[in-house]
Amino acid sequence: MAKFKPIIRKPGEVIRSEEWNKIQEDMLSDIKELEQTLFSLKDYVDNMEQVQTFHSMFSPVGTMYNLNEVVPGEKISYDSPVVGLITKQWVTSKAQTVICKMGISTKFESLDLWAGAENGDKKTLEITFEYLDGTTAVVRELFVHERTKLRPKGTDNPYLEYLLSPNECVWYRYKVLNPNPKKQVLNVIFKNLLPDCSTHIGNLIHFSSKIIQVTLSKQ
């Protein structure tokens, strides 16, 4: 914002029209600059998000395994009881079968999950959002990368980051947008779509929600 330079006049002194117009133009310019700054600040505040992390998640359905446990039908484990904040995993190779179901009971814009697939690099994951009002929304055919060796992000469902176990098996972090962010989510259901993929879901999730401004009423 331009520095204001006051023009001091004595009482009764006449001001030239050019000076008066210049003052008005400078004030108008400053007001426009202030409005733009306030608009940018409002846009920033309106888009602020908070990220919450839930670990040690539980599922009433599906089969849970330790990370250092070799899942039936597979050859290797994650070779450690803990990878990052992940301590357990749900796994299934059966097609159209629920891997796990996580209760959340909150509103959020997006969900980050940790996953990987034995014989992966395929569109094998489906996620269903169950809402408080009884409706559902489904995100289908999400690509899951191979877990036994680190893969490049690619263009199909690129991961945000990854974790390597001691034997270099991989957990990938994926972001999924909630189709109805204004509705309260009760449960998130993960389903495996392809029988030749063994899809792993970690017991750690993160969800992002908009920060809601609270307006205090005047007493």
C-alpha positions, 0 to 999 in steps of 0.5 A: 500500500502506498505511503500516505503523505499528508498535505497540510493547509492553513485555515482558510487557504484555498487548495488547487483542484489538481492537488485535490484530485490527486488526493482523491486518486491516491485514496481511491487507489489505496482503497482498491488495493486494500479491498484486493488484500481483504479479498485474498485474505478471505479466500485464503481463510475460506479454503483453510483445512485441518488434517486429522489422523486416526491410527489403530483403526478397527473394522467389524468386518474383514480379516486383520493381520500383523504387518510381520505376518505372511498373509495366506497365499502371499510370499512375504510380509512387511518384515516389521510389526510397525511401519510408520504409524501403521500397525495392522492391515486388512487383506483380501484377494477375493473379488467384490469382497469387503476388505474392511469398514471404518467408522468415522462419524464426521464431515470431511473434504477428502480422505487419505488411506494407506494401501498396497497390493500384491500383484498390484498396479491395477484398478482394484479398489472401490470405496463406499461412503455411507452417510448419516442420512442413509445415502451412499456414494461410491468411488470405483476402480481406484488404481493400487500400486504393487507393494513388493517393489516401489513403483513410480507415481504414474497418472492412475491414482498417483500416491502422495507419499510412501513408506518402506518396510525393512525389506522394502515392501511399500505402503502408499498414501492415496487421497480420495475426495468425498463426493458429498463433503457437506454430509456427515460420513458414518462409515467408509467401506473398502472393497477389492474388485479383482480376484488376482490382486491381494489388496492391503489396507493399513489401519491408519487414515487421515481426513481433511476438513474445512475450517469453519469460521465462528461468528460471535453475536453481539450481546 
